[in-house]
Amino acid sequence: MNDFLWGAIAVTSLAIGLRFLRFWRASHERLFAFFAFAFWLFGLQFILLEVFHPPTESRYYFYLFRLAAFLLIIAGIIDKNLAKRRA
């Protein structure tokens, strides 16, 4: 069951990333690009978990992708707020 759910979450994350990429192409708002890359990292993390099936003790290495995705989201929000101040 975990395999099915990880696959579903991976496909959904990649699709959400494509949606944000579409928003970015339409508006050239950098925040959407940050979100697109973040969701692709979420999807990549679940794909890697599915492919490698790591034991529970070493699974935290794969969660570094999730950490990087959250840092991208935070960086995008900070970048968006700093751009408002510059304008």
Contacts in CASP RR format, 6 or more apart in sequence:
PFRMAT RR
TARGET T0000
AUTHOR 0000-0000-0000
METHOD contacts of the structure
MODEL  1
MNDFLWGAIAVTSLAIGLRFLRFWRASHERLFAFFAFAFWLFGLQFILLE
VFHPPTESRYYFYLFRLAAFLLIIAGIIDKNLAKRRA
3 50 0 8 1.000
6 46 0 8 1.000
6 47 0 8 1.000
6 49 0 8 1.000
6 50 0 8 1.000
7 46 0 8 1.000
7 47 0 8 1.000
7 50 0 8 1.000
9 42 0 8 1.000
9 43 0 8 1.000
9 46 0 8 1.000
10 43 0 8 1.000
10 44 0 8 1.000
10 46 0 8 1.000
10 47 0 8 1.000
10 50 0 8 1.000
13 39 0 8 1.000
13 40 0 8 1.000
13 42 0 8 1.000
13 43 0 8 1.000
13 46 0 8 1.000
14 39 0 8 1.000
14 40 0 8 1.000
14 43 0 8 1.000
16 39 0 8 1.000
17 35 0 8 1.000
17 36 0 8 1.000
17 39 0 8 1.000
17 40 0 8 1.000
18 36 0 8 1.000
20 32 0 8 1.000
20 33 0 8 1.000
20 35 0 8 1.000
20 36 0 8 1.000
20 39 0 8 1.000
21 32 0 8 1.000
21 33 0 8 1.000
21 36 0 8 1.000
23 29 0 8 1.000
23 32 0 8 1.000
24 30 0 8 1.000
24 32 0 8 1.000
24 33 0 8 1.000
24 36 0 8 1.000
29 80 0 8 1.000
30 76 0 8 1.000
30 79 0 8 1.000
30 80 0 8 1.000
30 83 0 8 1.000
31 76 0 8 1.000
31 77 0 8 1.000
31 79 0 8 1.000
31 80 0 8 1.000
34 72 0 8 1.000
34 73 0 8 1.000
34 75 0 8 1.000
34 76 0 8 1.000
34 79 0 8 1.000
35 72 0 8 1.000
35 73 0 8 1.000
35 76 0 8 1.000
37 69 0 8 1.000
37 72 0 8 1.000
38 69 0 8 1.000
38 70 0 8 1.000
38 72 0 8 1.000
38 73 0 8 1.000
39 69 0 8 1.000
41 65 0 8 1.000
41 66 0 8 1.000
41 68 0 8 1.000
41 69 0 8 1.000
41 72 0 8 1.000
42 65 0 8 1.000
42 66 0 8 1.000
42 69 0 8 1.000
44 65 0 8 1.000
45 62 0 8 1.000
45 63 0 8 1.000
45 65 0 8 1.000
45 66 0 8 1.000
45 69 0 8 1.000
48 62 0 8 1.000
48 65 0 8 1.000
49 59 0 8 1.000
49 62 0 8 1.000
52 62 0 8 1.000
54 61 0 8 1.000
54 62 0 8 1.000
END
